[in-house]
Amino acid sequence: MLLDLLRAARGAGVAISVAESLDAFRAAEVVGYSDREVLRDTLSLSLGKTIEDKRTFEACFDLFFQREMVTSGETEGEAQQRGAGQPADTDGMSPLASMLLDNDQAGLAASMESAAAAIGASNIALFTQTNMFAWRILEQMGLPELDRDIAHLRGEGADEAAAQRLEAMRAAIGAQARAYMERQLTLFSAATTRDIREGALRNVRLSQLDRRDMDRMRTLVRDMAKQIATRYSRKRYEDRKGQLNIRRTMRKNMSFDGIPFNMIWKRQRIDRPSIMVLCDVSGSVAAVSRFLLMFLYSLADVLAGIRSFAYSNHLIEVSDILARREIDDAIEEVMKVVGFGSSDYGRCLVDFSEVAMRSVNRHTTVIILGDARGNRNEPRIDILKQIFERANRVIWLNPEPQSLWGTGDSDILRYEPFCHQVTSCGTLVQLERVISEMMAQSQ
């Protein structure tokens, strides 16, 4: 039961580790299950890290233990009318038919809970599965035997009134099984629904993103960046196999009279990459630039230093703006200063050469985001060639599909020979892949 509760809470958005799960089990063992409010408060203290987490968990707890009365569907007046409240004749009936005719609410509730556990009702993920799981619950409770009882009552010389009564009860218990599964769907499908939605958002073109999805996309960007940071922030050294560190090996094996049982190899420190980002913030690619900047600044703990430049018809450095303000506010300020203009890549490369070329060296990765459509202006390929010769890597991210490269006023095919990598990058999943590959190559 507690495992299902924790799974439902995780699906609702409460981050629960294995250690915290063990704490929850120990806490429940101490306070017991007799007082629901005490149990809820205890688990909330064990699992919730923030006030919002606690509220989410408590709402999930209340829904998880919410139980609606399971009845036969027959009202008290109907029961009195058919026999002054006397129990129905259930001799030879199936257990489910007997509980329905006797309106055994406790028995029906226990039977439904047991049936739901037997069929794995907590595994429901989609709304379209509700009726299927409800049908399986009824089958597990004894629906086939109930149907046979109804058919028998309708047979020759049997009780038609009792058959109609059981048929009405069958419909009532079916509706209650569906309601039970709808509650299970609310509890356990949140994570699946969120995964489906996030999967779609990862692959939607950023230039076509709906405003209603912006908040969710910001969260996705930060989560993806955090995963990449966790993956690549740990290994800061690389073993140089074949080069023995004699001094450390001798020290390590002093307890073995100097016999080298444990070999210590020389290690080479891995330099974190230095990043320069040039983002086109003209109207056609501004949305993609916004997410690239957000992505890279979420990796600040892993990357040694990021210098950011924004451009449309001219280029300016925006590192200070992004450093002193929250990322969303900073990006809005950048857009006001230089955004939504008409692109001139040649002019912007000249500006970059004047303010930052001397800082480009063999440790530098230069990332250029833009569609390379310079409105027929001189593209200044010579300056990109200088950057290519000085930098460790030059990566060009083009938000356009590759089928459009070189068409119209696109100069991307002229820039491509002086880039280490040119790739289409119009979706979040493509952006994640490029950044992840860049981090992996720096290890």
N, C-alpha and C positions, 0 to 999 in steps of 0.2 A: 504494500500500500504506500509506504513512504517513498519507495523508488518511483512509483507512478506520479506521486505528488511532486517530487523533485524534477522529474522529466517535464511535467506540465509547467512548473515554474521557470525552467530553463527556456521552454518554448515561448513563454510570456515575456522573456527578456531579462530574467534575473541570472546573472553570472554566478554559477555554483561550481566550485572545484570539488575534486574527490575528497580532499581533506575536510572541506566544509560539509560535505555529505556525511562523512563519518561523525563529525561533530553533531550533526542533526540527529543521527541515530542514537548517539549516546545521550543527548539531551532528552529525546523522546522516551528513552528507557528510564531516565531519572524521574520525569514528571508524570509519566503514564498517559493513558488515553481517556480517562474518565471525565476530565474537564476540557471541553473543546477550546475554550478561550485561552486557558493556560497553555495548552499545547501550541496553539497558533502563535501566541506571544513569544513562547520559548523558541520555536523554530524561526520566527522572524528575527529574533536577536542573534541566532546562530548563523543565519544565511544572508541577511540584508546588510549590505555595506553602506548604502546611502538611504536617505529618507524615501526617495523614489523607489528603490529596490524593496524596501519594507512595505510600502503601500501596494506595490505590484504583487508581492508575495502574499500579503494578507487577502487581497481580492481573489487571487488564484486559490488560496486555501479555502475560502468561503464557498467558491464555486465547486471546488473538488468534493467537498463534503455536503453540498446541498443535495437533499433527497426529497423528491416529491412523493406524496402518498400513492402507492400502487393499489388500485382498487379494481373491482369487477366491472365498474361502470354503472352498477345498479344503485339507485337512490334508496334512502331509508323508506320513503313512501311506497316505492315499488315493491320493496321486500315485504312491507306490512300488508300491502294489497294482495300479494300472492299467497300469504299464509301467516298473517299476524306475527311476522318476524321469525317464524320457525325455520330451522335449517332445512335446506332442500335435501331430497333423497339422492345421495351420491353413491349408493351401493353399486359396485362394478364400474364406477367411473375412473378415468385416469386421474393422476394427482393434480394436474392443471385444472381439469374440469371441476374436481372437488373443491379446490381453493377458490375458483371463481364463483361457484354456486354458494359456497359458505361465506363469500366475501372476506376471505382470510388475508387481510392486508399485510400482516407481518410475513406470512408464508409466501405471498406473491412477490413482496419486495426482496426477500432473501433469495427466492428462485431467480429473479431477474438479475440480481447482483452476481450470483453464481454463474448464470449463463453468460453474462457479459465477460466475466473473467475467463471462462472456458474458451470463448471464441476470440479473445484478444481485442476487445472493443476499444482499448486505449490506442490501438494502432491506426485508428481512422485518420485519414489525412486530407480527404477532399469531401466537399459537400455532396458530390454525386454518389458517395459510398454510404450515405446515411440509411437509405432504404435497404440496401444489401445487408448491412450489419444488423439493422432492426429485425429483418427476416431471420437471420441466423440466431439471434437471441430467442425469438419465438420458437424456432425449431428446437433449440437446446432446452427450452422450458417444457416442451412436449406438445407443440402445435399439431403434428401429424396424429397423435393419439386423440387430441381434442376434436379434430375434424372427424375422426372415426366415431367418437361419441355422438357428435351432432348427427351424423348419417344414421347411426343406430337408432337415435331417438325419433328420427323421421321415418323409420322403417315401419313395416306392417305392425299395427297394434301398439305403436309407441306413442310418446308424448310430444306432440307438435309444439305446444306452448313452451315446454322446457327446451326444445331444440332452438326455437326463436330466441329465447332468453340467452342461451349459451352463445348463439351466433352474434347477438348484440354485445355480449361480454368479450367475445373474440375480437371484435372490431375495437372495443375500448382498450383492451390490453395491447393491441397492435399500435394504437395511437400513442400509448404511454411508452412503448418500446422505442418508437421514433423520437419522442421527446427526450428520452434518456440518451439516445445516440447524438442528438443535436447538442446536448450539453457536453458530451464527450468530444464532439467536434470542436466546440469552443475552447475546451481545455487543451487538446492535444494537437490541433492542426495549425496553431499560430506559427510555429517554427516552419512548417512545410509551406504554408501560404507565403510567409516572408521570404523563404528561399526561392520560391517560384518567381515572386515579384522582383527580387534582387537579381535573379538570373536574367530576367528580361531587361532590367535596367543596365546591367553590365554590357549588354550587347546592342543597346539602342544607340544610334548615332548621337553624339553629344550636341551637335548642331541642331538636332530636331527634338531635344529634350523638352518635355512639358514642364511648365513652371511648378506645377503641383508636386513634381518629383524632385525638386531641387534639394530640399532638406534631406530626403532619404539618400540622394546621391552624395551629399557632403559626408554623411555618416559612413557610406560605403567607401569613399575615398580614404577617410581616416582609418577605417578598419583594415583596408588592404595595405595601406602604408605601414601600419603597425605590424602586420604579419611579416612584411618584407623586412622591416627593421629588426624584428625578433630573429628572423632567419639569418641575417647577415651581420648582426652586431656582435656576435659571440666570438667568432674565430678571427682573431687579430694577428695570429702568428701562423706560419706554415712550416712544417718540418722539412728540413732539407736532407732527405734520405741519402745515405752514402757519406755524409760528412759528420764524423763522430765528434762530440763535444767531450774531449778527453778529461778536462778538469771536473766537469759535473759528473761524468761517469765514474771517476775514481772516488769522488765524494759520496756518490750514491751507493757504492759497493764496499765502503770501508768495513761494514759489519761482516762481509764475506771474505775478509783478508785480501781485499783488492781484486778478487776474482770477478770479472765483469758479467755478473748474471743479468743486470739491468742496464741496457744500453740507452744513453741519452744522446740524441741527435741535435745538431745545431739547428737553430730556428731563425727564420727570417721574418722580420716585422712586415706586416702588410699595411701599406699606406691607404688610408681612406681616400676615395676619389674626391678631387676638387671639381666642382660643377659650375659651369657658366650656362645660363639658360637665356635664350633669346626667343621671346614670345611675340608673335604677331597678334596684335589686339585690334586689328581692323574688323569691320563688321562681319566678314565672312567666317572668321575663325576665332572670334573672341570667346565663345563658349568653351572651346577645347582648351584655350590658353588658361582660362580660369581654373580648370580642373588639374592641368599640369602643374601650375604653381602651387595649388593646394596640396597635391600629391608630394611634390618635392619638399615642401616645407614641413610636411608631416614626417619626413625622413631626416629631419635636422640632426637628430642624435647620432645617426649613422654616417652622414656625409660631413666631411670636414668643414666645408664652407660653401655656401651657394651664393653666387653673384647673379642677380636677375636683371634682365634688360627687357623693356617693352618697346614695341615699335609699331608704327603704321606708316606715315610718311617721313618720320624721323625717329631716332632711337634715343632713349634715356635709360639710365640705371635706376632701378626701383628697389634695390636691396634695402635701403634705409626705410622706405615706406612700409615694406613687408615686415621688417624687423620690429618696428616700434608699435605696430597696430595689430589687432586681431586680423586673421587672414582674410575673412570675408569683408571687413571694413577696408582693409588695405587694398584688396583687389578692386573694390568700387572706386577708391581714390585713384588708382592707376588708370582705370578706364576713363575717368573724368579728365585726367591730365593728357593722355596720349591715345586713348582708345577710339575706335570707330572711324578712323580716318581712311584715306585712300593709300594703299600700300605702295612703297617705293623701296624695294629691297636693296638696290644699289646705294642709295643715300644712307640707308640704315647700316649697311656693311662699312661704309666710310666712317660713320659715327662710331661704330664699335671699334674700328681700327685705331681711331684717335684716343679713345678713353680706356681701352682694355687690352689691346693687342700685346703689349709688353708683359702682361700677366699670364698669358697663355704659354704653358710649358708641357713637358712630357707627362705630368701628373694630371693634366686638365682634360676633362670631358666637356665638350661643347655640344649642347643640345639646342637645335633650332626647330622651332615649331612654326610652320606656316605653309601656305599652299603654293608659294613661289610665284604667285601672280603679281607681277610688278607693274602692271598697267603700261606695258611697252617701254618702260624706263630702262636705262642701261643697268644690267644686272651685276656688274662688277665681279665677275668670276675670279679675277686675279686676287681679290682680297680673301675670298673663301679659300683659294689655293694656299695663301700664306697661313691661314688658320689651320688648314689640313696638315701642313708641313710642320707646324710647331706643336700641335696638340696631341694628346694620347689617343683620343677618339673624337670624331665629329659625327654626330647622329642627327639626321634630319627626319622629323616627324611630320608627315603630310596628312592633314585630316581628310583629303579627298580620296576617293577610290582610285586605285592604280590605273583603271581604264581611262581616267580623265587627265593623267599626267601628260604634259607636252601639248595639250590642246589649247587653242586660243592663245592667251598671253602667258601661259604657264612656262616658266623657265626651269622647272625641276630637273629635266633631263640634262640641261647644261650644268647644273650644280652637282648632279649625282657623281661624276668622276672624282670629285674632291670631298666626298663624304665616305666614312667607313661603313656607314649603314644608312640607308634611306628606306623608310617603311611607312605604310599607310597606318594612320593612328587616329581613327575617328570615333572609337568606342572606348569605354572604360576598361574592358578586358584587354584590348590591344595596348592601351597605355600601361596597364599593369605588367603585361608581358615584356614590354620594352624596358621599363625601369628594373624589373626583376633580372633580366638578362644583363643589363648594365652593372647591377650590383654583383652578380655572380662573376662577371669577368674581372671585377676589381679584387676578387679574393685570391 
